[in-house]
Structures are given as structure tokens and as C-alpha cells.
Amino acid sequence: MDAGPVARAGTGGRFPYDGTLDAFLARHGGDVEAAVRAAAAAEIMPRFRRLEAHEVDEKTGPHDLVTDADRKAEVRLTEELARLLPGSLVVGEEAVHADPRVYEAIRGEAPVWIVDPVDGTRQFVRGDTGFCTLVALARGGELLASWTYAPAREQFATAIRGRGAFLDGAPLRSGSPRPDRDLEVATSHPDYTTEAQKRSLLGLRTDGVRPRPCGSAGLEYLDVARGELDATAFTWEAAWDHAAGLLLVEEAGGTHLTRAGVPFRITGGNALPFTAARDGDTARRVAHLLNA
């Protein structure tokens, strides 16, 4: 990973961390994990299966929910992550909902934390364990590190560019699908797809492929990295859903492609749908089917 230097304060608007992002991650990667665990312990798990009606709201509609756990965990993570890396910015799902201009930080040159405090809010509201907290660190559109925490399942996955992916300290390898079995592909849920996107996803309804609606995107990416899911096919670009998982899959040996046959960019402008898969052959096959 060549993350470049992070300059001292007072040098033409550059950043005050005295060192490189490599050095920051080597020194503080464990502190980021601790911050994620602490936010979940303080703000998410005490509300799991205990949510009151007034703690759940709709954002854009009945399939787009937000809870007090989302809001409070994001506030806590925003404060802690910015403190750990002075001069960094934070792009959180709920902050962007309140002010879409916040998203522009992903396209800038400052180190940026990309945060989804509760990925899989619908599952969280239902009392299902299939939710997680996602944090990624990026700069100039390049993903550098990621943290995926499923507190109700006691699973914690991490990845640092060029240094591998790990689940609870054990290395992750995505491997390749068995040629004698149908590909299992998690796809965008029908509730979140347009008619054009539904038509594209219909390309997966063919011999040798077994599509199903996805749950938490972060946990689907984790399953690809673990070799327990062959691929995803997603139709939206929101970086907080994808950033952590994409790096996790890459560092486990997998890859990702858009319909245009190029890697997905967290800065946007992608040809959708796109896929993340256990290996290159699978990614190319799924991308081809999405163009059928």
C-alpha cells in the first residue's frame, strides 16, 4: 500500500498527522477496532431486540429505516475516528442523509473514514443477528483498510491493502467455486431495484447460477471473502455499504467488476449492476450475465 505522506499541520491545508497512513495503520489499527467495538457495545447492542417504536424512523420509505442505534453509533464513531487521525474526514450514512454534500469528501485528497453504523438496519429492527458495523479508511478514492463487525455474531473481520484479510485473527481466503455446483449469488433486494435493474439481474436466472436476495451487504461481502458465497450483484453505489467489504474481498483473493468490465470505484460513476466475486473467472462470468 502506497498511501503517501500525511504532512504536518499548517502546510498549505494538508494534514497534521506526522507520518504515513501505513505508519498510522500499523500503530493505530487496533485502536480503530477498539473504537468500533466500543460504539457497538454502547449504542447498538443495548438496543438490539429492545427497540421502542419511537426509536425507529423511515428515511425515504418503509424499506429505508434508521434507528437511534444508527444515529448514536455514527456520532460516537465520527468523534473517535477523527480524534485518532487528526485532519481526516468522516463520511457516515446518516450524516450524508442529513447533508448530501458530506459525500464529496470521498472524492478529495484528505484521508476519509467511510462509516455505516448499522448495515442491515431492517434485520436489526426485526431482531435478526444479520447486521454489522462497517468502517473503511480511504484516500483519493483508494481503499486502504477496513473493519467489519457483526456484534450479535461475535465476528470481527479486518483488511489492510497489501497485508491480507482476517476474521477473528485467522487469514481469509476466498478460493474458487466448485465447478460441479451452481454459483450462489446474493443480489440487490427487489425492494431496492428499478425495473431496468430487475431486467439486468434477470440475466442471473440461468442454468448454473442460483441467485437470492441479499441481506446485510457487509455480511454478504464477508461470506464471499470466506468462500461461503460465490458472488454478489448489487445495483447501488453508496460507499458505506461497499467500501469495507470490497477491500475485504480483494485482500482475501477475490475481485470486483462492473457491467463495463472494470473494477468498482467508490468515487462513483460506475456501470451498474456490479459484482464482487471469489475469483476473477467468477466475476467475469457474473458481469457477462448482467449484460445479457
N, C-alpha and C positions, 0 to 999 in steps of 0.2 A: 504494500500500500504506500503510494507516494502522496501523502496528504499535504505536503508543503509546510513551510513555517507559519506559525501564528505569531505575529510581531507584537512588540510591546505597546502599551498604551501611548497615545499622543504621537503616533507616527502616521499622520495623514489619514485618519479614520480606519486604520487597521486594528488588529485585535490584541488585547492585552495579555493573552496567555504567553508566557515566556518559554517557548519550546515548539515542538511539532505536535500535531494531533496523534502521531504514533506514540510519542512520549506520554501524551495525556492519557491515551487509552491504556498504555502499559501501567501507568501509575494509578489511574482512577476508574478503570473498567469495573472493578469490584465495588467501588462507591456508587456507580450507576446502578448496578444490580441491587445494592442495598436500598437505594432510593426507590426503585420500582417495588421491591418487596414491602417497604415501609408504607408506601402510598396504598398498596392493596390491603395491607393489614389494618390501616387506619380508616380508609374511606370506602373500600369496596366490600370486603368480606363481612364487616359488621352489618351491612345492608342486604347481603345475599340471603334470599328466602325470607327477608323481613321487611321488604319494601312496603311502605304505605302508599295509598293512592295518590296523595299529594306530592310524592317524591318521583313520580313518573310523568313525563310530558311528551307530546308529539312535537316534532320539528316541522317536517314538510308533509306529514301524513301519518296514518295509523301504522305504517310499516317502518317508520323512521322515528325511533324513540330515543329519549335522553332521560337519564335519572340523576338524582343527587349524587350518586356514586361517580358517574361520569364527570360531572362538573367539579366536584370537590377533589377527586383524584387528579384531574388535569391541573387544577390550580396548584396543588401541592407539588406535582412533578415539575411544572413550569418554574416555580420558585427554586426548587432544589437543583434542577439541571442547569439553570442559568448561573446559579452560585458555583457549581462545580467547574464550569468552563466560562469564565468572565469574557464578555464580548460575543458569546454565542446568542443565537435567537431560537425561539421555540415556536413551532407550528403545531398547534393542537387542534383536534377536530372541533371542539366546542368553541375555541377562540375564532376559528375560521367561520363557523356558523354565525357568530356574532358580528364579525367584520371580515368579509372575504379578502380584503387587501392583505391580511396576515399571510396568506398563502404565497405571496410573491417572494417571501424570504427564501423559499426552496430554490428559486432561480438565481439567487445572489451568490456572493463570494464569501459571506460570513458562514462559519460553522452553524449548522441548524439542526436542532433536535426535532424529530417528527414523532408526534405522540398521539396514540389512540388509547385513552384511559380505560375504556371497556369496549373491546372489539367483540361483537356478538351480544349487543345490548338486548336484543329480543330474547336470546337464550337466558341471559342474566335475569330479565324480568320474569320469565317463566319458571325460574328456579333450576334451570338446567346447568350442568357444570361446564358446558361448551362455550366458555368465554375466556378472554385473556387480555392482558395489558401489553401494548406494543410500543416500543421506543426504538428509534433509529437515529444515528448520527450521520449527517451527510455534509458535503461541501462542494459547491459548484456543480450540483446535480449528481455527484458520485457518492454512492453509499459506502460508508466506512465501517460501521459497526451496528449491531442490532441486539435487542433484548426482547424476548418473548416469554411472558409469564402467565401460566394458567394456574391461578392460586387455588381454585377448588379441586384441581387435579394434582397439585403439588409438583408441577413440571416447570422447569426453567431452561430455556434454550438461549444460547448466545452465538454470535458470529462476529469475527473481525476480518475485514478483507485481507486475503492472503494468508490467514492464520487458521482457517478451518471453522467448522460449526460444531457445537456441542450441545447435548441435552443432559442436564444434571451432571456435567463434568465429563461425560462419555462422548467420544467423537461420533459425529453423524456422517453416514454415507448413504446417499440416495440409491445407488446401484441402478440397475436397469430392469424393466418389466420382463416377466417370463414370457417367451414367445407363444406359449401354448394357452395363455389366458387372455380374456378380454381386458382392454385398458379401462381402468376405473378413472373417470374424470369428474371432478367437482366443478359445477358450473354456477354462474350467477343465478340467484333465485329468481323465478319468474316474476315475482312481485317487483323486481328492480330492473326489468328489461323492457325496452321498447319493442315494437313489432319488428323493426328491422333487425334488432339484436336477436330476437327469438328466431328469426329466419336463419341467421348466421349459425346460431347454436344447433339448429336442426341438422347441420352437417355432421354432428357427432352421433346422430341416430343412425348408425350403420353397423354392419357386421364387424365384430371385433372390438367394439367400444361400448362401454356401459356408463353413460352419463347419469349424474344425480345432482339435485340442488345442493349448493354449498351451505355450510353453517358459518361459523366464525372464519373469516378469511385467514387470520393469523394461524389458526389451528389447522386449516387445510394446508397452508404452506409448510407447517411443521410436519404434517404427515407425508408430504412429498419429500422433504429432507430426510425423513426416517425410512423412506421406501415403502410406506404403508398405503400411499395413494400415488397413482401414476402421473397425474397431471391436473391442472386447474384450467378453466376457461372463463375469464372474467371480462365484464363489459364496462367497467368504470375505472376512473383514473385516480381517485382520491389517494394521495400518497400515504396517509396514515394507515390505510388498510393494507398496503402492499410493501412499503419500504422495508420493514423488518423482515418479512417473510421472503422477499426476493433475494436479499443477501444471504439469508439462512440456506435457501435452496442452492444458490451459487456455490457457497462455501462447502456444501455437502456433496457437490459434484454435479448438480443439475444445471439447468439453464432456463431462459425465458425468451419468448419471441412474440411479436405482434403479428397481425394478419399480413403486414408488409414484409415479414421475414427478418425483422431487425429486433434487437433487444428493447424491452420496455424502458421508457425514460420517465423517471419520477417528476421531471420538469414539465411533462405533458406533451400534447400534440401527437399522441400515439394512434395508430390504426387499430381500432378495436373490433372484436374482442382480441385478447391476448392470452397466452398460455405460459405457465411455469410448469416444468416437467422434470422427471428424474434424470433424463439424459437428452442429448441432442437429437437423436433419432425420433424419440417420442415427441419432443417439442415441434420438430418439423412436420411430423405426421398430423398432430393436432392443429397446427397453424394451417396446414393444407386443407383439412376438413372444414375449418372455419371459413375458408374461402370458397368452398364448394357451392 
